[in-house]
Amino acid sequence: MEPFIFIPLAIIVGLIIGIFMAKFFVGRGLRRKQEEIDRKSDLILEEARSRAESIKKEKVLQAKEHFLKLKGEFDTEANRKKNQLINNERKLKQREQNQSKIQEQLKRRDAELESQKENLEMQLSILEKKKQDLDQLKVQQVSKLEKVAHVTADEARAQLIETLKEEAQTEASSYIKDIMDEAKLTATKQAKKVVIETIQRTATEHAIENCVSIFNIESDDIKGKIIGREGRNIRTLESATGVEIIVDDTPEAIIISGFDPVRREVARLSLHRLVSDGRIHPARIEEVVAKTTKNIEDEIVELGERAVIDLGVHGLHPELIKLVGRMRFRSSYGQNLLQHSKEVARLAATMAAELGINPKLAKRAGLLHDIGKVWPEEPELPHAILGMELAQKYKENHQVCNAIGAHHDEIEMTSLISPIVQTCDAISGSRPGARREIVESYLKRLKELEGLALEFDGVNKCYAMQAGRELRVMVDAENVDDQKAGMLSYEISQKIEKDLQYPGQIKVTVIREMRAVNFAK
């Protein structure tokens, strides 16, 4: 048993010896590694110290260089400012010298002006004295002339003024005649050229509308249906449309009579629908007339839009477009108002382009110049003034508004478009066949024309010729000379332009005939 006890003891002792030996060798290795680490750290510190020293020297050198650079710039700037100050001082000294010279010159000039003033005062006193002498001499001469002529100075002055006035009137009359002749040779020629070219370039129809419309039917049997039992249908149709339906012996035709083209068109379309449908009784008639009236209103807007598109007028207010469409169903002296307005618009655009004026504004004014005639209400205003107010209400151009209001001379013209529209309106209305006039108003206009000329002194007789396009005036040869006859013709033409309204132009011819009559006994 004892050998087995010593074996573990030997193992424990061996282990202890091994541990000590391991500690010894490990401690030795650690010491070597520590020494090696210390040696490396010393080397790193040496390198860091040497690098820091080199960086320090480099930064010191850079600081010295920067300092020297700044010092050089400061010295340069200081020298520049110093030189600038020196130059400014030199300029100030020179300016002071110049001011002193200028002051000396001013003093010298003041002295010269003072001497000139004294000379002028002396000359003025001499002139005053001479003027007094001349006035005394003039008084003496006037008194001598009054004694010789037996006329006072005031009477002589009055006679001289009267003589000069008569001579001035004579010269003025001849001068006016020369100016008028020259204007007729130049302005009238050019104006006629522009007007003729405008008329030739703008063609239009001149069909005159009547106050009746013809409704064609297939057979006369339909007439009985239209009349109805005891005339109920025709009475209902007349009361609903406001026109007169004439059913007579005219074969296959019914006559619709009325002064309003809109009402006639409503009646014609209503008859067409009723005849096509076959149901003709009072209730159906009222229903069809109401629908037709609504369709006509839509057609009025469409007609206005079509007219505006055809003419190329843009930006027109919807209410003005509706008024333009209503012109289709309105006539003036038998001339369709929409056709007339479109023709005036084209003529105005052409004439404005010939004269170098804005053609778009002229076309716009020409289209709208008669919108006052189709306003649904009836205000107590001329249609030109009413149209101008409507255009102003819907924000139209001021030149267009003036052209609308001035095309019958109700207001003063303020733009060149106004006389163009007035001229084109006269051209459209005075074309052969374009308009017709009631006989009574035609005769009244001719009598007013003749009566206006008879108001002038020296007029014996006057006659309206060529349907009122020429006025021939017979004057008294003893009281009216040739020069006064020319002035009388001008004055009569101006009076006609101011007081009368007429289409086209009127030629005023003054005839002075000298007759010498003797009797042989």
Buried (B, 14 or more C-beta within 10 A) or exposed (E): EEEEEEEEEEEEEEEEEEEEEEEEEEEEEEEEEEEEEEEEEEEEEEEEEEEEEEEEEEEEEEEEEEEEEEEEEEEEEEEEEEEEEEEEEEEEEEEEEEEEEEEEEEEEEEEEEEEEEEEEEEEEEEEEEEEEEEEEEEEEEEEEEBEEEEEEEEEBEEEEEEEEEEEEEEEEBEEEBEEBEEEEEEEEEEEEEBBEEBBEEBEBEBEEBEBEBEBEBEEBEBBEBBBBEEEEBBBBBBEBBBBBBEBEEEEEBBBBBBEBBBBBBBBBBBBBBBBEEEEBBBEBBBBBBEEBBEEBBEBBBEBBBBBBEEBEBEEBBEEBBBBBBBBBBBBBBBBBBBBBBBBBBBBBBBBBBBBEBBBBBBBBBBBBBBBBBBBEEEEEBBBBBBBBBBBBEBEBBEBBBBBBBBBBBBBEBBBBBBBBBBBBBBBBBBBEEBBEBEEEEEEEBBEBBBEBBEEBEBBEEBBBBEEBBBBBBBBEBEEBEEEBBBBBBBBBBEBBEEEEEBBEEBEBBBBBEEEEEEEEE
